[in-house]
Amino acid sequence: MNMRSSAVVTYTVHEPPDAAADRVDRAGDLVFVKDGFHWLTALCPPLGFISKQLWLELLGYVLIVGAVVGLLSWAGLNPSWIALLVAALNFYLGFEISSFERNNLDRNGWLTIGSVTGRNLSECERRFFETWLPDQPIITAAKSQAMQARPDRSSGGWPFGAKA
C-alpha cells in the first residue's frame, strides 16, 4: 500500500504598498508567508527572528527574556525552572513567528491579498497565480506609451536616419 504524504500547508499572500501596475511585476513582488510551526524559532528564537528580518521582535525578545530571567533569578527561583519557562516561551514563539512576520508586513503597509493551501510552496504559488493572474492588468500605461513611441520599422527603414 502506497502511503502518500497528505500534509497540507497554508500560506498568506502579501503585496507591497507600492505595487507595480503590470501583473508580472506585481507577481514578482508578492511575499508568501507560511503558516505553521517553525523549528528554528523554537530552538533558537534570535536566529528565527534574524532569518525573517524581524528586528524589533528580536529586540523585544532579548529585553523580555533578559528581564524575566534576571527577575526570577533575583527572586531565588531554581535555574531549572527558569530554563523550563524560557524553553516554553521559545516553543510558543515557534508557533507565532509567522504571525509576527505578517504583523511586520502590515506595519510596513503591505496588503494581505489572499491565502492558499497546498502540499508545498510551489503548488501554493501555482494555485494562487492561476486564480489571481487573470484578474490583473497585463501592461502598464508607461509600457504602452513606450511601445506607441517606437519608430515604425515595418517599412524596413533605418530608425536613426538614412543608411550610409
C-alpha positions in Angstrom: 0.0 0.0 0.0 1.5 3.4 -1.1 1.2 5.9 1.7 1.4 9.4 0.3 2.0 12.4 2.4 -1.3 14.2 3.0 0.3 17.2 4.8 -1.2 20.5 3.7 0.5 23.8 4.2 -1.1 27.3 4.2 0.4 30.5 3.0 -0.9 34.0 3.2 0.0 36.2 0.3 1.1 39.8 0.7 1.6 42.7 -1.7 3.9 45.7 -1.1 2.3 49.2 -0.7 3.9 50.5 -3.9 2.9 47.6 -6.2 3.6 47.9 -9.9 0.7 48.2 -12.3 1.8 45.3 -14.5 0.7 41.9 -13.3 4.1 40.2 -14.0 5.9 42.9 -12.0 3.3 42.6 -9.2 3.6 38.9 -9.1 7.4 39.1 -8.6 7.0 41.3 -5.6 4.4 39.2 -3.7 5.5 37.5 -0.5 4.2 34.1 0.7 4.2 33.7 4.5 3.9 30.1 5.6 1.6 29.4 8.5 2.6 26.8 11.0 5.4 25.8 13.3 9.0 26.9 12.7 11.6 24.7 14.3 14.4 27.3 14.0 12.5 29.8 16.1 11.5 27.2 18.7 15.1 26.1 19.1 16.8 29.5 18.9 14.4 32.4 18.7 17.1 35.0 17.9 18.1 33.1 14.8 14.4 32.7 13.8 13.8 36.5 14.2 17.0 37.2 12.2 16.1 34.9 9.4 12.8 36.7 9.0 14.4 40.1 9.5 12.2 40.9 12.5 14.5 43.3 14.2 12.0 44.9 16.6 10.7 41.5 17.7 14.3 40.3 18.2 15.0 43.3 20.5 11.7 42.7 22.4 12.6 39.0 22.9 16.1 39.8 24.2 14.8 42.5 26.6 11.8 40.5 27.9 13.8 37.2 28.4 16.7 39.2 30.0 14.3 40.9 32.3 12.3 37.8 33.2 15.5 35.7 33.8 17.0 38.5 35.9 13.9 39.0 37.9 13.3 35.3 38.5 17.0 34.7 39.4 16.9 37.7 41.8 13.7 36.1 43.4 15.6 32.9 44.0 13.8 30.6 41.6 15.6 27.4 40.8 17.6 27.8 37.5 15.9 24.6 36.2 12.5 26.3 36.4 13.8 29.4 34.7 15.2 27.3 31.9 11.9 25.5 31.6 10.0 28.8 31.4 12.3 30.1 28.7 12.0 26.8 26.7 8.2 27.1 26.9 8.3 30.6 25.6 10.6 29.5 22.8 8.3 26.7 21.9 5.3 29.1 21.8 7.3 31.5 19.6 7.8 28.6 17.1 4.1 28.7 16.5 3.8 32.5 16.5 6.7 33.6 14.2 4.5 33.7 11.1 2.1 36.0 12.9 5.0 38.3 13.8 6.1 38.2 10.2 2.5 39.1 8.9 2.2 41.9 11.5 5.6 43.3 10.4 4.4 43.4 6.8 1.1 45.0 7.8 3.0 47.6 9.9 5.1 48.5 6.8 2.0 49.0 4.6 1.8 45.6 2.9 -1.7 44.3 2.0 -2.8 40.8 2.6 -4.4 39.8 -0.7 -5.2 36.2 -0.1 -4.3 32.8 1.3 -3.7 29.5 -0.3 -3.2 25.8 0.7 -1.3 23.0 -0.9 1.3 20.4 -0.4 4.3 22.7 -0.8 5.2 26.3 -1.7 5.4 25.5 -5.4 1.9 24.1 -5.5 0.5 27.0 -3.4 2.1 29.6 -5.8 0.7 27.8 -8.8 -2.8 27.7 -7.3 -2.7 31.3 -6.2 -1.4 32.6 -9.6 -3.9 30.5 -11.6 -6.8 32.4 -9.9 -5.1 35.8 -9.3 -3.3 36.5 -12.6 -6.3 36.6 -15.0 -7.9 39.4 -13.0 -4.7 41.6 -13.1 -3.8 44.3 -15.7 -1.5 42.9 -18.4 0.6 46.0 -19.2 1.3 49.3 -17.5 0.4 52.7 -19.1 4.1 53.6 -19.3 4.9 50.5 -21.2 2.0 51.0 -23.6 3.1 54.6 -24.3 6.7 53.4 -24.9 5.5 50.9 -27.4 3.5 53.6 -29.2 6.5 55.9 -29.3 8.8 53.4 -31.0 9.6 54.2 -34.6 7.8 52.3 -37.2 10.1 49.6 -38.5 7.6 47.9 -40.8 8.8 49.9 -43.8 12.2 48.4 -43.4 13.7 51.9 -43.0 16.7 52.6 -40.8 15.3 54.1 -37.5 18.1 56.6 -37.0 18.1 58.2 -40.4 19.3 57.1 -43.8 21.6 54.2 -44.1 25.1 55.0 -45.4 
